Amino acid sequence: MTSTQSRLADRRHARLMVLRVLVLALLATLVARLWYLQVRTGQTFRDAAAANDVRTVINPAVRGDILDDLGRPLVDNKSALTLSVDRNTLLGTKDHGVSTLARLASVLGTTPQTISDEIRPCTSKVPKPCWNGSLLQPVPIARNVSVQQALQVSEQHELFPGVTAGPDTVRRFPAPYSLNAAHILGYLSPVTENELAAATAKGEVMQRSDLVGRAGLEETYDSYLRGQEGETQVSVDILGHAQATLATKPPVNGDHLVTSIDARIQAVAERELDNAVKRARSQTSPTNGKPYAADSAATVVLDARTGRVVAMASTPTYDPNVFTGGISQADYSALTSTSAGTPLLSRAFQGQFAPGSTFKAVTTAAMLQDGFGTGTYDCSPAFKIGGQSFTNFEGEAFGPISLKRAIEVSCDTVFYGVAYQMWLRDGGLKPIAHPLEPIATMAHAFGLGAKTGIDLPGEAKGDIQTRAEKQATWNTMHTIWCKRAKDGYPELLGSDPARAAYLQAIAKENCTDGYKYQPGDAAISAIGQGGDLVTPLQLARVYAAVANGGILYQPQIGRALVSPDGKVVKDLPPIVTRKLPVSASTLAFLEDALHGTSTEGTAGPAFAAWPENLIPTYAKTGTAEVYGKQTTSCFVAFAGTETGPRYVVAMMVSQGGTGVGTSGPSVEAILAALFGVDMGHPDAKGTLPTALPAVRPDGLLPALPPATTLPTPPPPSPSPTTKQ
């Protein structure tokens, strides 16, 4: 063999060795990978493969009822017919369900595309509407359909493959005594992604197809009312078709919520609020000669012993049934429209009104705790501060009177003078380091300017103006005020030049001095005007604290959560917020003065026919002036003996006229229902139950008399025309 041939043979041998090493390395890598997959992580893949063969089907729980204090359902569930579509069957037809969807759309009065959107699976790239539930479940596409629509589908099954009609449960509002209570009860809507994430973080089970409480008690107590969904584990084949049931976990139905709402009193409160609005609109404003607009109003009834809400009504309101089965965008827009009065907003705990002279209970408490006596004060027709004159309502004057009488006749100038003295003592326009601000401090002690903590979402906090707050407002608004001072309000010049000029003058003053707490600010704040705003719930709470001896409760509507078999799951006892920083003598004086207001003062006309000797009444009127609008009608009263129940009723009507003329008769009628006066047998113990209603172990509620119509109230007295 030549040397050349020898070198070629060596090269071939080297190449073969490299190839052998490479093949052996690849085989070793393959063996190692197979060992890793089959031995080291084999169980993980076996579990994953098994999971691919199993699907979870959710079995929804029945939502708990919301009951009144006697166990009457305010919200429950009803059986309804629902049309559902099985996607697998539908897509398995020759045309993939196109003709079926067309026929179904014709039955439901909608479009095939709308139904197609509702049954498509939800993904990150698919916008709603879509189906968030299991693909093994039929997709409900129309709830609460008519019997005729259900029969069209079920009797012609060959034309509607994959479409079924069957029973379902939907939320129902039984409305005992034809009450509304929409703002209290709330409604349901589909769960959001944020809520799903929050539920997962808390370890709660929630599905994308769930409905959750979106307002009112439905939202606050949603986790109890919703219950726990059941699960069924189903094995499927490679096409996703169910083969067998592997395991079943039954659902746990939701708990019932027992409330402090009394259906009869709630219905009376709604009726009387409506009567107050009608009463206002039948009267003419002396300032502009036009009927009062009465554009919104609310009333609240509290049990002073516990802080529990007995009734709460607001207008304008809405029909809660509009949310059953889903609400259209047009209907929802109408509920949130400002031109329609924003019916979705509850004026009872979300509306903010100037309290007018009803605020004088707070001012009086501040006076007495600050060292002012109950002796003689000058009730002149006007009180002058610098070049500004602050007058009594319609220029009235009573001369030298006691503080008690000043409250009874609602003399503004007495309170102007006291507030001015307090303002001077705090340093006037050059305040001391830590001004006492007795009236604002007392208002905060009564819970004003802060949320009450009621078990309803979206509560407003109101406002109590102080020196610090005025400075903070100026810091925020300074640039805007100065721009308005220069440019004015051109958008108002054509329609209301007087208002445009007034607002520009205010803007000029605020631009330079808006941070100053003027003596006029202090004066009008003492009678519940200017920067002071309260909700009707806050106002009722103030007087409940006076009525119960100085305890400020956190208002509550929920009383207890009861399981479907009748066991108390959670008791919701009264919650004490604080004890008022006032003496027993101050509370006794206030009570005496409010009683005098009811019998001999501005509230007297509302209680002219009341059985005062059996059930004493205590009241305060208010007529708050609001620039550019008609006066706000305010009236608050409580009734009952010191040893028995005392119920507080507050009513406020925006642009509603005087307190006693508009709201007074309606507040009296609500108190009459609470103490049986409207039924001809006044009872100082009241008419409301104190114990929880008994839910039977079989889940049935106690048998109750029919709650269909309210007693016919006595003929209304002529509308009082006294000032406040």
C-alpha positions in Angstrom: 0.0 0.0 0.0 1.4 3.3 -1.0 1.8 6.1 1.5 -1.0 8.0 -0.2 -3.4 5.2 0.2 -2.3 4.8 3.8 -3.1 8.5 4.6 -6.6 8.1 3.0 -7.3 5.1 5.1 -6.3 6.9 8.3 -8.6 9.8 7.4 -11.6 7.5 6.8 -10.9 5.8 10.1 -10.8 9.1 11.9 -14.0 10.2 10.4 -15.7 6.9 11.4 -14.5 7.4 15.0 -15.9 10.9 15.1 -19.2 9.7 13.7 -19.3 6.8 16.2 -18.7 9.3 19.1 -21.4 11.6 17.7 -24.0 8.8 17.4 -23.2 7.5 20.9 -23.6 11.0 22.3 -27.0 11.5 20.6 -28.1 8.1 21.9 -26.9 9.0 25.4 -28.8 12.3 25.3 -32.0 10.5 24.1 -31.8 7.9 26.8 -31.3 10.6 29.4 -34.2 12.6 28.1 -36.4 9.6 28.1 -35.4 8.7 31.6 -36.2 12.3 32.7 -39.6 12.3 31.1 -40.7 8.9 32.1 -39.1 8.5 35.5 -38.2 11.9 37.0 -41.3 13.9 35.7 -43.5 11.1 34.6 -46.1 11.6 37.2 -46.5 15.2 36.3 -47.3 14.4 32.7 -49.6 11.5 33.7 -51.5 14.0 35.8 -51.7 16.5 33.0 -52.9 13.9 30.6 -55.6 12.8 33.0 -56.6 16.4 33.5 -57.1 16.7 29.7 -59.6 14.0 29.9 -61.6 15.6 32.8 -63.8 18.7 32.7 -65.5 20.5 35.6 -69.1 21.5 35.3 -70.3 24.2 37.7 -73.7 23.6 39.5 -74.9 27.0 40.7 -76.3 27.6 44.2 -79.7 29.2 44.8 -79.2 32.7 46.0 -80.5 33.5 49.5 -83.6 35.7 50.1 -83.6 39.2 51.6 -86.4 39.4 54.2 -88.0 42.2 56.2 -88.3 42.2 60.0 -91.3 39.8 60.0 -89.7 37.4 57.4 -91.6 38.8 54.4 -89.5 38.4 51.3 -88.2 41.6 49.8 -86.1 39.7 47.3 -86.4 36.0 46.5 -86.1 33.7 43.5 -88.8 32.5 41.1 -88.9 29.8 38.5 -88.7 31.0 35.0 -88.3 29.5 31.5 -84.9 29.8 30.0 -83.7 29.0 26.4 -80.2 27.5 26.3 -78.0 26.4 23.4 -75.7 23.4 23.4 -72.7 24.6 21.3 -71.4 21.1 20.5 -74.8 20.0 19.0 -75.3 23.3 17.2 -71.8 23.2 15.6 -72.3 19.6 14.6 -75.1 20.4 12.2 -74.5 20.6 8.4 -74.4 24.4 8.3 -72.8 24.7 11.8 -76.0 26.2 13.2 -76.5 29.1 10.9 -80.2 28.2 10.0 -80.9 27.3 13.7 -79.7 30.7 14.9 -81.7 32.5 12.3 -84.9 30.7 13.4 -84.1 31.2 17.1 -83.4 35.0 16.5 -86.9 35.2 14.9 -88.5 33.7 17.9 -86.7 36.0 20.4 -86.9 39.1 18.3 -83.2 39.6 18.0 -80.4 38.9 15.4 -78.5 35.7 14.8 -75.2 37.6 15.4 -76.4 38.7 18.8 -77.0 35.0 19.8 -73.7 33.9 18.2 -71.8 36.5 20.2 -73.4 35.3 23.4 -72.5 31.6 23.0 -68.9 32.1 21.7 -66.2 31.3 24.4 -64.6 34.2 26.1 -60.9 34.7 25.6 -58.5 37.6 26.1 -59.1 38.5 22.5 -62.9 38.1 22.4 -64.9 41.1 23.6 -68.1 40.7 25.6 -70.8 39.5 25.2 -69.4 36.0 25.3 -69.8 32.8 27.4 -67.5 32.5 30.4 -68.7 29.2 31.6 -67.9 25.6 30.8 -68.2 24.6 27.2 -69.9 21.3 28.4 -72.8 23.4 29.7 -75.7 24.7 27.6 -75.4 28.4 27.3 -78.4 30.4 28.5 -79.2 33.0 25.9 -82.7 34.1 27.0 -84.1 34.1 30.5 -87.6 34.6 31.6 -89.1 33.9 28.2 -92.8 33.5 27.6 -94.5 30.1 27.5 -95.3 30.6 23.9 -91.6 31.2 23.0 -90.6 28.1 25.0 -93.2 25.9 23.2 -92.1 27.1 19.8 -88.7 25.7 20.5 -89.6 22.5 22.4 -92.4 21.4 20.1 -90.3 21.8 16.9 -87.1 20.2 18.1 -86.1 19.2 14.7 -85.9 22.9 13.7 -83.9 23.9 16.8 -81.2 21.2 17.3 -79.2 21.9 20.4 -81.7 24.4 21.8 -83.6 23.5 24.9 -86.3 25.2 27.0 -86.2 24.5 30.7 -86.8 25.9 34.2 -84.3 28.3 35.8 -84.3 30.6 38.8 -84.2 34.4 38.5 -84.2 37.2 41.0 -87.7 38.4 42.0 -89.0 41.4 43.9 -92.3 40.4 45.6 -93.0 44.0 46.7 -95.2 43.4 49.8 -97.6 46.4 50.1 -96.4 47.4 46.6 -93.2 48.9 48.0 -90.2 49.7 45.8 -87.1 49.8 48.0 -84.9 49.6 44.9 -82.0 51.7 46.4 -81.9 49.5 49.5 -82.0 46.1 47.8 -79.7 46.6 44.8 -79.4 44.3 41.8 -77.2 41.6 40.2 -74.8 41.8 37.2 -72.0 39.7 35.8 -68.8 39.4 37.7 -65.8 41.4 36.5 -62.2 40.3 36.0 -61.1 42.4 39.0 -63.6 40.6 41.2 -62.5 37.2 39.9 -58.9 38.1 40.8 -59.9 39.3 44.3 -62.0 36.2 44.9 -59.1 34.0 43.9 -56.7 35.9 46.2 -59.1 35.3 49.1 -59.5 31.6 48.3 -63.1 31.9 47.2 -64.5 30.0 44.3 -66.0 32.2 41.6 -66.8 31.6 38.0 -66.8 34.0 35.1 -70.5 33.2 34.5 -71.5 34.2 38.0 -73.8 37.0 38.8 -72.9 39.2 41.8 -74.5 41.9 43.9 -73.8 45.3 42.3 -75.6 47.7 44.7 -77.5 47.9 47.9 -77.8 44.9 50.2 -77.2 42.5 47.3 -73.6 43.9 47.1 -72.9 44.3 50.8 -73.9 40.8 51.7 -73.1 39.1 48.4 -70.7 36.5 49.7 -73.4 35.2 52.1 -76.3 35.4 49.7 -74.5 33.8 46.8 -73.7 30.5 48.6 -71.2 28.0 47.3 -71.4 26.5 43.8 -71.2 22.8 43.3 -69.0 20.9 40.9 -69.3 17.9 38.8 -66.2 16.2 37.4 -66.9 14.8 33.9 -64.6 12.6 31.7 -64.5 13.6 28.0 -63.2 12.0 24.9 -60.7 13.4 22.4 -63.5 15.6 20.9 -64.6 17.0 24.2 -67.8 15.0 24.5 -68.9 13.9 28.0 -68.4 10.2 28.7 -69.0 9.7 32.4 -69.5 11.5 35.7 -66.5 11.0 38.0 -67.4 13.0 41.1 -70.1 15.4 42.3 -70.0 18.1 44.9 -73.5 19.5 45.5 -74.0 23.2 45.8 -74.6 25.0 49.1 -77.5 27.4 48.8 -77.0 31.0 50.0 -78.0 32.3 53.4 -81.1 34.5 53.9 -80.5 38.1 55.1 -83.0 39.3 57.7 -83.2 43.1 57.7 -84.6 45.7 60.0 -86.8 47.0 57.2 -90.5 46.8 57.9 -92.4 46.3 54.7 -95.4 48.2 55.8 -93.5 51.2 57.1 -91.3 51.2 54.0 -94.4 51.3 51.9 -95.9 54.1 54.0 -92.6 56.1 53.8 -92.6 55.8 50.0 -96.2 56.8 49.8 -95.7 59.8 52.1 -92.5 60.9 50.3 -94.5 60.9 47.1 -97.3 62.9 48.9 -94.7 65.4 50.0 -93.4 65.9 46.5 -97.0 66.4 45.2 -97.7 68.7 48.1 -94.7 70.9 47.2 -95.6 71.0 43.5 -99.1 72.2 44.4 -97.7 75.2 46.2 -96.3 78.4 44.8 -92.9 79.8 45.7 -93.2 83.4 47.1 -89.9 84.3 45.6 -90.6 83.6 41.9 -94.3 82.9 41.8 -93.7 79.4 40.3 -94.7 76.0 41.7 -92.0 74.3 43.7 -90.0 72.0 41.5 -89.4 69.3 44.2 -86.9 67.7 41.9 -85.6 65.1 44.4 -86.4 64.0 48.0 -85.7 61.3 50.6 -86.9 60.1 54.0 -85.2 57.9 56.6 -86.8 56.1 59.6 -84.4 55.0 62.4 -85.0 53.1 65.6 -83.2 55.4 68.1 -82.5 52.5 70.5 -80.4 50.5 68.0 -79.6 52.8 65.0 -81.3 50.3 62.8 -83.0 51.5 59.6 -86.7 50.8 59.6 -87.4 52.4 56.2 -85.6 54.5 53.7 -87.1 56.0 50.5 -85.7 58.2 47.8 -87.2 59.8 44.7 -86.7 59.7 41.8 -86.4 55.9 41.9 -86.6 53.0 39.5 -88.1 49.6 39.0 -85.6 47.0 40.3 -87.1 44.4 38.0 -85.4 46.1 35.1 -82.2 44.3 36.1 -83.8 40.8 36.1 -82.3 38.8 33.3 -79.9 41.6 32.3 -80.4 45.3 31.5 -80.1 47.0 28.2 -77.6 49.8 27.7 -80.5 52.2 26.9 -82.2 51.4 30.2 -79.0 51.7 32.2 -78.3 55.1 30.6 -81.7 56.3 31.6 -81.1 55.3 35.2 -77.8 57.3 35.3 -79.0 60.3 33.2 -78.8 63.7 35.0 -81.7 65.0 32.8 -83.9 62.2 34.3 -82.8 63.1 37.8 -80.3 60.2 38.1 -82.8 57.6 39.5 -80.0 55.2 40.4 -78.7 57.6 43.0 -80.3 57.2 46.5 -80.9 60.7 48.0 -81.3 59.1 51.4 -77.6 58.3 51.9 -76.0 59.6 48.7 -77.8 62.9 48.3 -76.4 66.0 50.1 -78.7 68.8 51.3 -78.4 72.0 53.3 -80.0 71.1 56.6 -81.3 74.5 57.4 -82.7 75.1 60.9 -82.7 71.4 61.7 -79.0 71.9 62.2 -79.8 74.1 65.3 -79.9 71.0 67.5 -76.1 70.8 66.8 -75.6 74.5 67.3 -77.5 74.5 70.6 -75.5 71.5 71.9 -72.3 73.4 71.0 -73.6 76.6 72.7 -74.4 74.8 76.0 -71.2 72.8 76.1 -69.3 76.0 75.3 -70.7 77.9 78.3 -73.6 79.8 76.8 -76.7 79.8 79.0 -80.3 79.0 78.3 -81.5 82.5 79.4 -82.5 85.5 77.4 -81.4 86.3 73.8 -82.5 89.1 71.5 -84.5 87.8 68.5 -84.3 90.9 66.4 -85.4 90.9 62.7 -81.8 91.2 61.5 -78.2 90.8 62.7 -75.6 93.0 61.2 -71.9 92.1 60.8 -70.0 94.9 59.3 -71.9 96.1 56.3 -73.8 92.8 55.9 -77.2 92.1 57.3 -78.4 88.6 58.2 -82.2 88.4 58.6 -84.8 86.1 60.1 -87.1 84.2 57.8 -89.5 86.8 56.3 -88.1 89.4 58.7 -89.8 88.0 61.8 -88.9 89.3 65.3 -89.8 88.1 68.8 -87.7 90.4 70.9 -86.1 89.1 74.1 -86.7 85.4 74.4 -85.2 82.3 76.0 -83.0 79.9 74.2 -85.8 77.3 74.4 -88.2 79.7 72.7 -85.6 80.6 70.1 -85.5 77.0 69.1 -89.3 76.6 69.1 -89.9 79.6 66.8 -86.6 79.0 64.9 -85.2 82.5 65.5 -82.1 82.7 63.2 -80.7 86.0 64.5 -80.1 84.5 68.0 -77.8 81.8 66.4 -76.1 84.4 64.1 -75.1 86.4 67.2 -73.8 83.4 69.1 -71.8 82.1 66.1 -70.3 85.6 65.6 -69.1 85.6 69.2 -67.5 82.2 68.8 -65.8 83.4 65.6 -64.4 86.5 67.4 -63.1 84.4 70.2 -61.3 82.1 67.7 -59.5 85.2 66.5 -61.7 86.4 63.7 -59.9 87.0 60.4 -56.6 86.4 62.3 -57.3 83.1 63.9 -55.5 81.8 67.0 -53.1 78.9 66.7 -55.8 76.3 67.5 -59.3 77.7 67.0 -62.0 75.9 68.9 -64.7 76.2 66.3 -67.3 74.8 68.7 -70.1 74.4 66.2 -68.1 72.5 63.6 -66.4 70.5 66.3 -69.8 69.5 67.7 -71.1 68.7 64.2 -68.2 66.3 63.7 -69.0 64.7 67.1 -72.5 64.1 65.9 -71.0 62.3 62.9 -71.6 65.0 60.3 -69.0 65.5 57.6 -68.2 61.8 57.6 -69.8 58.6 56.4 -72.1 56.9 58.9 -70.8 53.4 58.0 -74.3 52.1 56.9 -74.1 48.7 55.4 -74.8 50.0 51.9 -72.1 50.9 49.3 -71.5 54.4 47.9 -72.4 56.5 50.9 -71.8 60.2 50.7 -70.0 61.9 53.6 -71.6 65.4 53.5 -69.6 68.4 54.5 -69.1 70.7 57.5 -67.2 73.9 56.7 -64.2 74.8 58.9 -61.3 77.2 58.6 -58.9 74.5 57.5 -61.3 73.1 54.9 -61.9 76.6 53.4 -58.1 77.0 53.1 -57.8 73.6 51.4 -60.6 74.4 49.0 -59.0 77.7 48.1 -55.7 75.9 47.4 -57.5 73.6 45.0 -59.8 76.2 43.4 -57.6 79.3 43.4 -56.6 79.2 39.7 -60.1 78.3 38.5 -61.7 81.1 40.6 -59.2 83.7 39.3 -59.8 82.7 35.7 -63.5 82.9 36.2 -63.1 86.3 37.8 -61.4 87.5 34.7 -63.4 85.7 32.0 -66.8 85.4 33.7 -69.4 82.9 32.7 -70.1 83.5 29.0 -72.0 80.2 28.8 -74.7 81.7 31.1 -74.8 85.2 29.7 -77.5 84.5 27.2 -79.8 82.3 29.4 -79.3 83.9 32.8 -77.2 87.1 32.8 -78.0 87.8 36.5 -76.7 84.5 37.6 -73.6 85.0 35.4 -72.9 88.3 37.0 -73.4 87.0 40.5 -71.1 84.0 39.9 -68.4 86.3 38.5 -68.6 88.5 41.6 -68.3 85.5 43.8 -65.3 84.3 41.8 -63.6 87.7 42.2 -64.1 87.5 45.9 -62.9 83.9 46.2 -59.9 84.6 44.0 -58.5 87.1 46.5 -60.1 86.1 49.9 -61.6 82.7 49.3 -59.2 81.2 52.0 -60.6 83.4 54.7 -63.2 82.1 57.1 -65.5 85.2 57.1 -67.9 86.1 59.9 -70.7 85.6 57.5 -69.5 82.0 57.0 -69.8 81.4 60.7 -73.2 83.0 60.9 -74.9 81.1 58.2 -73.2 77.8 59.2 -74.9 78.1 62.6 -78.3 77.7 60.9 -77.3 74.9 58.6 -76.6 76.8 55.4 -73.5 77.9 53.4 -70.9 75.2 53.3 -72.8 72.7 55.5 -74.3 69.7 53.7 -75.8 66.5 55.2 -77.6 63.4 54.0 -81.0 62.6 55.3 -79.5 59.5 57.0 -77.0 61.7 58.8 -79.8 64.1 59.9 -81.9 61.2 61.3 -78.8 59.9 63.1 -78.2 63.2 64.9 -81.7 63.3 66.3 -81.6 59.5 67.1 -78.6 60.4 69.4 -80.6 63.1 71.1 -83.6 60.7 71.5 -81.6 57.8 73.0 -79.5 59.7 75.6 -76.4 60.6 73.6 -75.4 57.3 71.9 -74.3 57.6 68.3 -75.0 54.3 66.5 -73.7 53.1 63.2 -76.8 52.7 61.1 -77.5 49.2 59.9 -80.1 47.4 57.8 -78.9 43.8 58.2 -80.0 42.1 61.4 -78.9 38.5 60.9 -77.9 36.0 58.3 -79.9 32.7 58.5 -79.0 29.5 56.8 -81.6 27.8 54.5 -82.4 25.4 57.3 -83.2 28.1 59.7 -80.0 28.4 61.8 -78.6 31.8 62.6 -75.2 31.9 60.8 -74.2 35.4 61.9 -75.9 37.9 64.2 -75.5 41.6 63.3 -75.9 43.4 66.7 -76.1 47.2 67.0 -72.8 49.0 66.6 -72.0 52.0 68.9 -69.8 54.6 67.2 -69.3 56.9 70.2 -71.0 58.6 73.1 -71.7 62.3 72.4 -69.5 64.8 74.3 -72.5 66.5 75.8 -73.9 66.5 79.3 -77.2 64.9 80.4 -78.5 68.4 81.1 -77.8 69.5 77.5 -79.6 66.5 76.1 -82.5 67.1 78.5 -82.7 70.8 77.4 -82.7 69.8 73.7 -85.4 67.3 74.3 -87.6 69.8 76.1 -87.0 72.4 73.4 -87.8 69.9 70.6 -91.0 68.9 72.4 -92.0 72.6 72.6 -91.3 73.0 68.9 -93.7 70.1 68.2 -96.5 71.4 70.5 -96.1 75.2 70.5 -93.6 76.0 67.8 -93.0 75.8 64.1 -93.7 72.1 63.9 -97.0 72.4 65.8 -99.3 72.5 62.7 -98.0 69.0 61.6 -99.0 67.4 65.0 -102.3 69.3 65.6 -104.3 66.0 65.8 -101.6 63.9 67.4 -102.4 62.0 70.7 -99.7 63.9 72.5 -100.7 62.8 76.0 -100.1 59.1 75.0 -97.1 59.4 72.6 -95.0 62.6 73.0 -93.5 64.1 69.9 -90.3 66.1 69.4 -89.5 67.9 66.2 -87.5 70.6 64.3 -88.3 72.3 61.1 -85.9 73.7 58.4 -86.2 75.8 55.3 -82.8 76.0 53.7 -82.1 78.7 51.1 -79.9 77.7 48.2 -78.8 80.3 45.7 -80.3 79.9 42.2 -82.8 77.4 43.5 -86.0 77.2 45.5 -85.8 76.5 49.2 -85.1 73.0 50.5 -87.8 71.6 52.8 -86.4 69.8 55.9 -88.4 68.2 58.8 -87.2 65.8 61.4 -89.1 64.4 64.4 -89.1 61.5 66.8 -91.9 60.2 69.0 -92.3 57.8 71.9 -91.9 57.7 75.7 -88.5 57.6 77.5 -89.1 54.0 78.5 -90.5 52.8 75.2 -89.3 52.8 71.6 -88.5 56.0 69.9 -88.5 56.2 66.2 -86.9 59.1 64.2 -88.2 60.3 60.9 -86.2 62.7 58.7 -87.4 64.1 55.4 -85.7 66.5 52.9 -87.2 67.7 49.7 -85.0 69.7 47.3 -86.7 72.8 46.0 -89.7 71.8 48.1 -90.7 74.9 50.0 -91.0 75.1 53.8 -90.2 72.3 56.2 -93.5 72.2 58.0 -95.6 72.9 54.9 -94.2 70.2 52.6 -92.5 67.6 54.8 -94.3 68.0 58.1 -97.6 66.2 57.3 -95.7 63.3 55.7 -93.4 62.8 58.7 -96.4 62.9 61.0 -98.1 60.2 58.8 -95.1 57.9 59.0 -94.9 58.3 62.8 -98.7 57.5 62.9 -98.0 54.2 61.1 -95.1 53.4 63.5 -97.3 53.8 66.6 -100.6 52.5 65.2 -102.3 55.9 65.1 -103.2 55.5 61.4 -105.1 52.3 62.3 -107.1 54.0 65.1 -105.4 52.3 68.1 -102.3 54.3 69.1 -99.8 52.2 71.0 -96.9 53.8 72.8 -95.0 50.5 72.5 -95.0 50.8 68.7 -96.1 48.3 66.1 -92.7 46.7 65.1 -91.4 43.3 66.1 -88.3 43.0 68.3 -87.4 39.3 67.7 -86.0 37.7 64.6 -88.5 35.9 62.3 -88.3 32.1 62.6 -87.2 30.3 59.4 -88.3 26.7 59.6 -85.8 23.8 59.3 -87.3 22.9 55.9 -86.4 26.4 54.7 -90.0 27.7 54.6 -90.8 31.1 56.0 -93.4 31.7 58.7 -97.0 32.1 57.6 -97.9 35.8 57.6 -101.0 37.8 56.9 -101.4 39.1 53.3 -99.3 42.2 52.7 -101.2 43.7 49.8 -102.7 47.1 50.7 -102.0 49.7 53.3 -104.6 51.0 55.7 -106.4 54.1 54.3 -104.9 57.1 56.0 -107.1 59.8 57.5 -107.9 62.8 55.3 -104.8 65.1 55.2 -105.0 68.3 57.1 -104.5 71.5 55.1 -100.9 72.2 54.4 -99.4 74.3 57.2 -98.1 77.7 56.0 -96.0 78.6 59.0 -92.5 79.6 58.3 -90.3 76.6 59.0 
